[in-house]
Every structure is written in C-alpha cells, then in structure tokens.
C-alpha cells in the first residue's frame, strides 16, 4: 500500500492519523511515497511498526522546526510562533501503568486507587490497547453503555480480560440488568476526567475526550421503602438493650466500646476501631479523644506505610471532649487496663487486613463493621442500616436543637465551606504545642456544651476493671 501526503502547515503532526491506519501499520506495515514538510520532500518512507511511527513523527517534527519560516520577513512582516507539538503518544496500557504507579507514589487511599484502576480497566475494555491520541468521544459513549449494562459484580478485571465490551453489553441488555446508581456514573466520570487531564498536562493530548461530558444530574425521586440511616429512641434502646447488648459485646472490647463512642461522639467506624492510647489525652483539664493518625512504633524504621491508622481527610483531624456519660460508663478504667496490658491500641483484637503483597490495608473499621452489621441484622434492622447511622442521629438531634453546621463540624470532623482554606490553622496555629500560652479553653468548653446537649435515652452498661483481661493478655489473639 502506498500513501502520498503533503504537509504544509507548521503545526502539522503525524498524530492526526486515524485509528485504522495505525492498526494497519501494526499488521501489514506501511509505505509512504512522499511527505512534503514546508520546502523539504521526504520520499520512499517505510513504516514497519510502532517504533517507526514514533521515529517518523520525530523526523517530521524536527524537520518542521528546522525549516519553519522566520518570525520576521525582510519587509517586516511578523509571523506567529508555531504551536508546540507536545509529547509523542503512547499506548493506553503504558499510560495506565504509569498513571496508576504515580498514584501509588502519591500515597492515595486504597479506595481511591481501586476506583482509578476500576475505571481504567473499563476504558481499556472498550478501547483496546490503542494509542491514547486515538481515543475519542465515541469510545466514551460506549464506555457509558458498558457501565450501564455491566455491574461491577459481572465485570471484574478477570472477566474484562477475557470477554469483549460488546459481549458484556449484549448480555446485560438480554438480562435487562438494573441500572447502576447515578453516583456510580459520577465516580467513573471523576476518575476518567482526572486521568485524561493528566495526559493533557503532560502534553500527550491536546484536549481531553471527557471535556464534552458534563456532570450527571441527580435524581429527585425518593424511595420511601429505603432504609433510613437514622435511629429513633426505640431503636437505640433495642441496640443497647441491657441484656442483649451485654451478651454480644462482652466477648471483645471493641464490641463494647465502639458502639458507645459512635453513639455519644459521632465517631466514624474507622476512627473508633483504630484508636490508640496516644489518642486519649488530657487537654485543658478535660479528657479528650484526639482524632489523628500517629506513627506505629513497629513501623517507624520500616519502608512504606508508617501507620495503620488513616483519616478520611484533613478536616477529620480534631480533638473532642469525652462526654460525661462515656466517662461514667468506665472508659478511663478500660484505658487503664489497656495501659497495664502493655498494648498500644485500644482494640488490639481487631485486624487491619492484609493485601496480597503483605502490606496492611489499614482498615480496622471493616473488621468491626462486619461484626456490628451482623448484630444489627440479628436485631431485625434493614439492610443498609450500619454504624454510620450513629453520626446521622447525633447530627440530626443537634440540628433540631438549633446548633449551626460549624458547631457540629467541630464534633463530627466535617468540612464546611468556610473551612476549606485553613492556612492559619494548618501552618500557624500550634494547637498541640506545650509552648502555647494557656488561655480560657473556649473551644473545648464549647465542644463540651454541644455534646452535653445530646442526651440519647440510653443507660450505658458499666465497665469493670479487668473485664477483658483474657482478651488483652500477651498470649491472646491480637493484631498490630
């Protein structure tokens, strides 16, 4: 096959070839009779593979640079500088590999990295291993169709590796599978926009094929039968039934204390499950839970992750006074038992989970959540009502009493619009330094006032010193 081309413009690029031509190059090869680059004629060019395509592009690009017209002619006419040609395109598999590798280097959360890989696996299934410069809006339309008709459970990485996107779409339509939630499409859109934005940033692409795809519109339809993530007084009494709760919770310390901390302090399940002794402090005369991630002693000198604790975000870092009801229930006695047993973590019988490569998942919350969800199911709660409903209950109660969002955020660790730029707090305010001048503890007093206003109608069981001595002893089942 012979192909004749004549290129005159100074910003011409071999990247503008269509997908069929590139595929032909990879199979049968390509012979080009001639290419005219400004006043230079390139003749009898043979392209045998992907490497030759890149070499030809570099040749044309360099020829353009050497033969471009001067910015000023003899008569004073000024010509604009040519547009930059950008980086050479690479195959999708290479770009995905490098992109995911850099996200690992950035230390992003496992859930974020998984979501990125999942979205790019679907993109690869639709496009195949083509050059990223060949990806168009048509591929994205097909990707939406694949997401629509192929739930995550039916399109694992293993399935996508052996079945085509067309096959999976056809199967989903034949089975009339339920459409995923709108948040699923939003998640994939966000991940794909980030991926293509990085390619635009490196100069690999001139524009993103995701640029034309606007944010998904949220549905205004409500499901009256959907489980509400909010507890009323009767449901709280059922959870903390003096007999039932004690029978379930007496086996392990995390079963006893995590629900109590969730109820009275609105802690996230992961925040409660990963607590250490270092997170229980005295500040301005008040006992507090200091929500932050600290270095594990055993990991201080090891490569990789330094802590098995993790936070949802910067706004999650906060120090909360321990409510009197929790203190009256014997929490400090339990802390004394932990210290006496020589443990660093409050709940050493919970595991953080381990990845296939041996690295920690740093997800103590998942371990406890499975146990608590089973307990809730035994009590007859609907599927979907989990530990997080404690936060919803606390926030709703405080809002009903007239507290402002900024006040509640001091307890729950939610980011408010006014707190998204925290230069003073982050860089200048040494909140935990012993050098700071002691003044009236307005913040702690106000937090305590907010928490004191929340009085769930529950009588907490009283902890007894040594209650979990068997679980905490040195030869007991414990995890780092």
Residue pairs with C-beta under 8 A, 6 or more apart in sequence:
1 24
1 28
1 30
1 31
2 31
2 32
2 33
3 30
3 31
3 32
3 33
4 32
4 33
4 34
5 32
5 34
5 35
5 36
6 34
6 35
6 36
7 35
7 36
7 37
7 60
8 36
8 38
10 38
10 64
10 68
10 69
10 82
11 64
11 82
11 83
11 85
12 37
12 60
12 64
13 57
13 60
13 61
13 85
13 86
14 53
14 56
14 57
14 60
15 57
15 86
15 88
15 89
15 131
15 133
18 134
19 130
19 134
21 30
22 53
22 130
22 131
22 134
23 130
24 30
25 47
25 48
25 49
25 50
25 52
25 53
26 49
26 50
29 46
29 47
29 48
29 49
30 46
30 47
30 48
31 44
31 45
31 46
31 47
32 42
32 44
32 45
32 46
32 47
33 43
33 44
34 41
34 42
34 43
34 44
34 45
35 41
35 42
35 45
35 60
36 42
37 60
37 63
37 64
37 67
38 63
38 64
38 67
38 68
38 69
39 67
40 63
40 67
42 59
42 60
42 63
45 56
46 52
47 53
47 56
50 91
54 88
57 88
58 88
61 85
64 82
64 85
68 82
69 79
70 79
71 78
71 79
71 80
71 81
72 78
72 79
73 79
84 203
86 203
86 204
86 205
86 206
87 202
87 203
87 204
88 204
89 131
89 132
89 133
89 134
89 204
89 205
90 131
90 132
90 204
91 129
91 130
91 131
91 132
92 123
92 124
92 127
92 128
92 129
92 130
92 131
92 132
92 135
93 124
93 129
95 132
95 199
95 204
96 120
96 124
96 195
99 116
99 120
99 195
99 198
100 113
100 116
100 117
100 120
103 112
103 113
103 116
104 113
109 310
110 361
110 362
110 363
115 187
115 191
116 191
116 194
116 195
117 157
118 152
118 188
118 191
119 187
119 188
119 191
119 192
119 195
120 191
120 192
120 195
121 157
121 160
122 143
122 146
122 147
122 155
122 160
122 188
123 135
123 139
123 143
123 192
123 195
124 160
125 146
125 155
125 160
125 164
125 165
125 168
126 139
126 142
126 143
126 146
126 165
127 134
127 135
127 139
132 199
132 204
132 205
133 204
133 205
135 209
136 209
137 209
137 212
137 213
139 209
140 192
140 209
140 210
140 213
142 165
143 188
143 192
144 185
145 169
146 155
146 165
146 168
146 169
147 180
147 184
147 185
147 188
148 172
148 179
148 180
149 168
149 169
149 171
149 172
149 173
149 177
150 168
150 169
150 171
150 172
150 177
151 172
151 177
151 178
151 180
154 168
154 171
154 172
154 177
155 168
159 168
160 168
182 216
182 217
182 218
182 219
185 216
186 215
186 216
189 210
189 213
189 215
189 216
192 210
193 208
193 210
196 205
196 208
196 209
196 210
197 208
199 205
199 208
200 206
200 207
200 208
226 384
227 381
227 382
227 383
227 384
227 385
228 385
229 384
229 385
229 386
229 388
229 389
229 392
230 389
230 392
230 393
230 396
231 239
231 389
231 390
231 392
231 393
233 456
233 457
235 381
236 263
236 393
236 456
236 457
236 458
237 457
237 458
238 244
238 379
239 245
239 259
239 376
239 379
240 259
240 263
240 458
240 459
240 460
240 461
242 459
242 461
244 379
245 259
245 461
246 461
248 255
248 375
249 255
249 256
249 259
249 461
250 256
250 467
252 347
252 349
252 468
252 471
253 334
253 346
253 347
253 349
253 468
253 471
253 472
254 273
254 346
254 347
254 349
254 350
254 368
254 371
255 368
255 371
255 372
255 375
256 334
256 461
256 463
256 467
256 468
257 272
257 331
257 334
257 346
257 347
258 269
258 272
258 273
258 347
258 368
258 372
258 387
259 372
259 387
259 390
260 326
260 329
260 331
260 460
261 267
261 272
261 275
261 289
261 326
262 269
262 272
262 387
262 390
262 391
263 390
263 393
263 394
263 456
263 458
264 323
264 325
264 326
264 394
264 451
264 454
264 456
265 289
265 320
265 322
265 323
265 326
265 394
265 411
265 451
266 390
266 391
266 394
266 395
266 411
266 412
267 289
267 291
267 390
267 391
268 312
268 316
268 365
268 388
268 391
268 413
269 365
269 368
269 369
269 372
269 386
269 387
269 388
270 310
270 312
270 363
270 364
270 365
271 291
271 311
271 316
271 365
271 413
272 365
272 368
273 347
273 350
273 364
273 365
273 367
273 368
274 308
274 309
274 310
274 345
274 352
274 362
274 364
274 365
275 289
275 345
275 346
275 347
276 294
276 309
276 344
276 345
276 346
277 335
277 338
277 339
277 343
277 344
277 345
277 346
278 290
278 294
278 344
279 289
279 290
279 291
279 292
279 294
279 346
280 287
280 288
280 289
280 290
280 335
280 346
281 287
281 288
281 290
281 319
282 288
283 290
283 319
283 441
283 444
284 438
284 441
284 444
285 441
286 321
286 322
286 441
286 444
286 448
287 321
287 322
287 327
287 332
288 319
288 320
288 321
288 322
288 444
289 319
289 320
289 322
290 319
291 311
291 316
291 317
291 318
291 319
291 320
291 413
292 309
292 311
292 317
293 307
293 309
293 310
293 311
294 307
294 309
295 306
295 307
296 306
296 307
296 308
296 309
296 344
296 480
297 344
298 480
299 305
299 306
299 307
299 308
300 306
304 359
305 359
305 360
305 362
307 362
308 352
308 360
308 362
308 364
308 480
309 362
310 362
310 363
311 317
312 413
313 415
314 415
314 422
314 426
315 409
315 413
315 414
315 415
315 419
316 413
317 413
318 410
318 411
318 413
319 431
319 444
320 410
320 411
320 447
320 451
321 444
321 447
321 448
321 451
322 331
323 448
323 451
323 452
323 454
324 452
325 455
325 460
326 460
328 460
328 462
329 460
329 461
329 462
329 463
330 462
330 463
330 464
330 465
331 463
333 463
333 464
333 465
334 346
334 463
334 467
334 468
335 346
336 465
337 465
337 466
337 467
337 468
337 469
337 472
338 345
338 346
338 472
341 469
341 472
341 473
341 474
342 474
343 472
343 478
347 364
347 368
348 472
348 476
348 478
348 479
349 471
349 476
349 477
349 478
349 479
350 364
350 367
350 368
350 479
351 364
351 367
351 479
352 360
352 361
352 362
352 363
352 364
352 367
352 479
352 480
353 360
353 361
353 362
353 363
353 366
353 367
354 360
354 361
355 361
368 387
369 386
369 387
372 386
372 387
373 386
373 387
376 385
376 386
377 383
391 412
393 456
394 411
394 412
394 454
395 408
395 412
397 454
397 456
398 407
398 408
398 411
398 450
398 453
398 454
399 408
401 453
403 450
403 453
405 414
405 416
406 416
406 418
406 419
407 446
407 450
408 414
408 450
409 415
409 416
409 419
410 443
410 446
410 447
410 450
411 447
411 450
411 451
419 425
425 431
430 436
470 476
471 477
472 478
